[in-house]
Amino acid sequence: MLQAAAVFFIIAIIAAVFGFGGIAAGATEIAKILFFIFLIVFIVSLVMGLMRR
């Protein structure tokens, strides 16, 4: 999931360089959402792993 966020971030940077503002904004928002989902899943799995011990 983090890889998908990184891919959308790279797409947003490339689109911004070429002047496609709408595409860059959309890709940036998708990257942000995927990154935060990754963080939530990571924290939940970390807490579950600590509780299992």
ZANU-523616 format. One record per residue: residue in one letter; y, z, x of N, C-alpha, C, O in turn. Coordinates in steps of 0.1 Angstrom, whole numbers, plus 5000, padded with zeros to 4 digits. Example, Ala and Ser with C-alpha at 12.3 -4.5 7.8 and 13.67 -1.06 7.14 Angstrom:
A494350785132495550785123496750785132496750855142;S497850715128498950715137500050795129501150805134;
***
This chain:
M498850005008500050005000501250005009502349945005;L501250075020502350075029502549935035503649895037;Q501449865037501549735042502249635032503149555036;A501949655020502649575009504149605009504949515007;A504549735010505949765011506649705023507749655022;A505949705034506549645046506649495044507649435049;V505749425038505849285036506949255027507749155030;F507149325016508349305007509649335014510649265012;F509649435023510849465031511149345040512349305041;I510249285047510449175056510949055047511848985052;I510349025036510748925027512248945023513048845022;A512549065020513949095016514949065028516049015025;I514549105040515449075051515548925054516748885056;I514448855053514548705055515448645044516248555047;A515248685031516048635020517448665022518348585019;A517748785027519148825029519848745040521048705039;V519048715050519648635061519948495056521048435060;F519148435048519348295043520348295031520648185026;G520748415026521748415016521248415001521948394992;F519948445000519348454986519548604982518548674983;G520648634976520948774973520048834962519648944963;G519748754952518948804941517548824945516948924941;I516948734953515648754958515548874967514548944967;A516548884976516548994985516649134978515949224982;A517449134968517549264960516249294953515849414953;G515649194947514349214940513249264950512549354947;A513149194961512149234971512449374977511449454980;T513649404978514049544983513549654973513049754977;E513849624961513449724950511949744950511449854949;I511249634951509749644951509249714963508349804962;A509849694974509449764987509749914985508949994990;K510849954979511250094977510150154968509750264971;I509850094957508950154948507550174954506950274953;L507050064961505750084968505750184978504750254980;F506850204986506950304996506850444990506150534995;F507650464979507550594973506250624966505750744966;I505550524961504250544956503250584967502450674965;F503450514979502650554990502850694994501850764997;L504150744995504450874998503750974989503251074993;I503850954976503251044966501751044968501151154967;V501050934969499650934971499251004984498251074984;F500050984995499751055007499851205006499051275011;I500951255000501151394998500051454989499451564992;V499651384979498551434970497251444977496551544976;S496951344985495651344992495751445003494651505007;L496851475009496951575020496751715014496051795020;V497351735002497251864996495751884991495151994993;M495151784986493751794981492851814993491851894992;G493151755005492351775016492451925022491451975026;L493651975021493852115025493152215016492752315020;M493152185003492552274993491052274994490352364991;R490452164999489052155000488452245011487352285011;R489252275021488852355032488652495028488252585035;
***
